[in-house]
């Protein structure tokens, strides 16, 4: 299951009598929202603008965010098997090291 995490980067206000929303975003947040397309190697800025349920205390009517994929909290069978294998290897290395420490010479 793919889930997404929202990263809020700015807010905006709808322009009176028009279907235009003026959004202000700090530059450092823009840099975080830029991604590179693996197919064409170009960099893109992708974000979403969503209407707020009600205006905030500064009169802003919209919020702006970008999303990132979040790995599933429930591991797949392959991920679970891989994790178990890593644990087993760590445990056997630790046991070997402990056994070597017990040698009298």
Residue frames relative to the residue before (quaternion, step in Angstrom):
aa qw qx qy qz dx dy dz
X 1.0000 0.0000 0.0000 0.0000 0.00 0.00 0.00
X 0.2555 -0.7697 0.5691 0.1358 3.56 -0.79 1.01
X 0.0374 -0.7767 0.6287 0.0109 3.53 -0.93 0.95
X 0.2731 -0.7627 0.5691 0.1409 3.53 -1.23 0.50
X 0.2542 -0.7380 0.6066 0.1510 3.54 -1.19 0.68
X 0.3141 -0.7517 0.5519 0.1779 3.57 -0.89 0.95
X 0.1254 -0.7588 0.6367 0.0556 3.54 -1.08 0.87
X 0.2590 -0.7977 0.5278 0.1343 3.58 -0.30 1.26
X 0.0897 -0.8437 0.5291 -0.0125 3.55 -0.75 1.09
X 0.8235 -0.0611 0.0417 0.5625 3.61 1.15 -0.14
X 0.2656 -0.7302 0.6005 0.1887 3.51 -1.38 0.00
X 0.1399 -0.8068 0.5710 0.0584 3.51 -1.24 0.41
X 0.3161 -0.7250 0.5842 0.1821 3.51 -1.38 0.17
X 0.4382 -0.6782 0.5210 0.2768 3.53 -0.98 0.86
X 0.4302 -0.6840 0.5298 0.2578 3.55 -0.99 0.95
X 0.5503 -0.6594 0.4099 0.3070 3.54 -0.83 1.07
X 0.8646 0.0769 -0.1178 0.4824 3.55 -1.01 1.03
X 0.6972 0.4052 -0.2868 0.5172 3.64 1.17 0.37
X 0.4430 -0.6592 0.5308 0.2956 3.58 -1.26 0.39
X 0.4496 0.6448 -0.4695 0.4022 3.54 0.84 1.08
X 0.1254 -0.7653 0.6280 0.0642 3.54 -1.05 0.87
X 0.2367 -0.7532 0.6006 0.1261 3.55 -0.76 1.09
X 0.0771 -0.8112 0.5794 -0.0154 3.57 -0.63 1.21
X 0.1555 -0.7586 0.6268 0.0871 3.56 -1.07 0.81
X 0.0094 -0.7985 0.5993 -0.0561 3.54 -0.78 1.16
X 0.4334 -0.6780 0.5206 0.2853 3.63 -0.82 0.91
X 0.6069 -0.6081 0.3799 0.3429 3.59 -0.99 0.88
X 0.6543 0.5252 -0.3414 0.4236 3.62 0.88 -0.83
X 0.6371 0.5074 -0.3371 0.4723 3.60 1.11 -0.55
X 0.5943 0.5534 -0.3630 0.4569 3.58 1.10 -0.64
X 0.6499 0.5302 -0.3154 0.4439 3.56 0.92 -0.92
X 0.6535 0.5163 -0.3088 0.4594 3.59 1.04 -0.76
X 0.7060 0.4784 -0.2559 0.4552 3.59 1.09 -0.71
X 0.5376 0.6235 -0.4072 0.3955 3.61 1.25 -0.12
X 0.0098 -0.7853 0.6191 -0.0004 3.55 -1.02 0.84
X 0.3828 -0.7128 0.5406 0.2305 3.55 -1.24 0.47
X 0.3740 -0.7127 0.5527 0.2159 3.54 -0.91 1.00
X 0.4117 -0.7434 0.4732 0.2322 3.58 -0.63 1.12
X 0.6307 0.5616 -0.3399 0.4139 3.61 1.10 -0.60
X 0.8292 0.1960 -0.0871 0.5162 3.59 0.80 -0.96
X 0.4701 -0.7148 0.4158 0.3084 3.61 1.28 -0.06
X 0.5225 0.6351 -0.4162 0.3878 3.60 1.26 0.07
X 0.3878 -0.6961 0.5541 0.2410 3.53 -1.24 0.54
X 0.1032 -0.7993 0.5920 0.0099 3.53 -1.04 0.89
X 0.2604 -0.7011 0.6372 0.1862 3.51 -1.33 0.45
X 0.0145 0.8002 -0.5971 0.0531 3.55 -0.68 1.09
X 0.1870 0.7657 -0.6001 0.1363 3.56 -0.84 0.98
X 0.3250 -0.7327 0.5678 0.1877 3.52 -1.29 0.31
X 0.2144 -0.7390 0.6254 0.1295 3.53 -1.20 0.67
X 0.0462 -0.8110 0.5823 -0.0331 3.54 -0.77 1.08
X 0.4603 -0.6761 0.5029 0.2796 3.55 -1.02 0.82
X 0.4137 -0.6942 0.5360 0.2440 3.57 -0.98 0.90
X 0.5945 -0.5656 0.4280 0.3788 3.59 -1.17 0.50
X 0.7771 -0.0552 0.0391 0.6258 3.54 1.14 -0.73
X 0.6409 -0.5287 0.3892 0.3979 3.55 -1.20 0.49
X 0.4120 -0.6701 0.5424 0.2950 3.56 -1.15 0.58
X 0.7349 -0.4450 0.2722 0.4334 3.59 -1.26 0.06
X 0.6800 0.4552 -0.2896 0.4964 3.61 1.28 -0.23
X 0.5830 -0.6175 0.3539 0.3918 3.58 1.29 0.19
X 0.4561 0.6776 -0.4631 0.3441 3.60 1.21 0.20
X 0.2732 -0.8102 0.5109 0.0883 3.53 -0.93 1.00
X 0.7748 0.2770 -0.1354 0.5519 3.59 1.25 -0.34
X 0.2209 -0.7414 0.6154 0.1510 3.54 -1.28 0.45
X 0.2345 -0.7726 0.5817 0.0991 3.54 -1.17 0.61
X 0.1078 0.8012 -0.5787 0.1077 3.58 -0.91 0.92
X 0.2199 -0.7102 0.6342 0.2122 3.53 -1.34 0.20
X 0.3217 -0.7604 0.5389 0.1674 3.54 -1.21 0.48
X 0.1250 -0.7562 0.6355 0.0935 3.53 -1.24 0.58
X 0.5198 -0.6177 0.4845 0.3370 3.54 -1.17 0.61
X 0.1847 -0.7523 0.6253 0.0945 3.53 -1.10 0.82
X 0.4709 -0.6666 0.4882 0.3091 3.55 -0.89 0.90
X 0.6067 -0.5945 0.4060 0.3370 3.50 -1.13 0.75
X 0.4782 -0.6609 0.5002 0.2904 3.57 -1.05 0.79
X 0.6943 0.3918 -0.2515 0.5488 3.56 1.22 -0.51
X 0.3247 -0.7759 0.5025 0.2002 3.61 -0.43 1.15
X 0.4985 -0.6200 0.5077 0.3308 3.56 -1.16 0.61
X 0.6815 -0.4771 0.3410 0.4377 3.59 -1.24 0.24
X 0.6453 0.5227 -0.3242 0.4531 3.59 0.97 -0.82
X 0.6609 0.5027 -0.3040 0.4671 3.59 0.96 -0.89
X 0.6509 0.5148 -0.3137 0.4614 3.59 0.99 -0.84
X 0.6578 0.5025 -0.3100 0.4676 3.59 0.97 -0.85
X 0.6421 0.5259 -0.3136 0.4613 3.58 1.00 -0.85
X 0.6538 0.5113 -0.3053 0.4668 3.57 0.97 -0.89
X 0.6515 0.5136 -0.3114 0.4635 3.59 0.98 -0.86
X 0.6373 0.5323 -0.3202 0.4560 3.58 1.03 -0.82
X 0.6444 0.5158 -0.3169 0.4673 3.60 0.99 -0.85
X 0.6368 0.5263 -0.3240 0.4609 3.59 1.00 -0.85
X 0.6512 0.5252 -0.3113 0.4508 3.58 0.96 -0.91
X 0.6564 0.5096 -0.3099 0.4620 3.59 0.95 -0.88
X 0.6427 0.5198 -0.3204 0.4628 3.60 0.97 -0.87
X 0.6641 0.5200 -0.2986 0.4467 3.54 0.95 -0.97
X 0.6810 0.4799 -0.3045 0.4617 3.60 0.88 -0.89
X 0.6187 0.5285 -0.3441 0.4685 3.63 1.05 -0.67
X 0.6535 0.5144 -0.3083 0.4618 3.57 0.98 -0.87
X 0.6553 0.5084 -0.3114 0.4638 3.58 0.94 -0.88
X 0.6379 0.5211 -0.3202 0.4680 3.60 1.00 -0.82
X 0.6592 0.5060 -0.3045 0.4655 3.59 0.93 -0.87
X 0.6503 0.5093 -0.3132 0.4686 3.59 0.99 -0.82
X 0.6472 0.5149 -0.3181 0.4635 3.59 0.99 -0.82
X 0.6539 0.5079 -0.3134 0.4650 3.60 0.99 -0.77
X 0.6319 0.5474 -0.3279 0.4400 3.59 1.08 -0.67
X 0.6592 0.5299 -0.3036 0.4388 3.59 1.17 -0.54
X 0.4814 0.6732 -0.4440 0.3435 3.61 1.22 -0.14
X 0.4754 -0.7145 0.4410 0.2625 3.60 -0.92 0.88
X 0.7407 0.4005 -0.2429 0.4815 3.65 1.10 -0.24
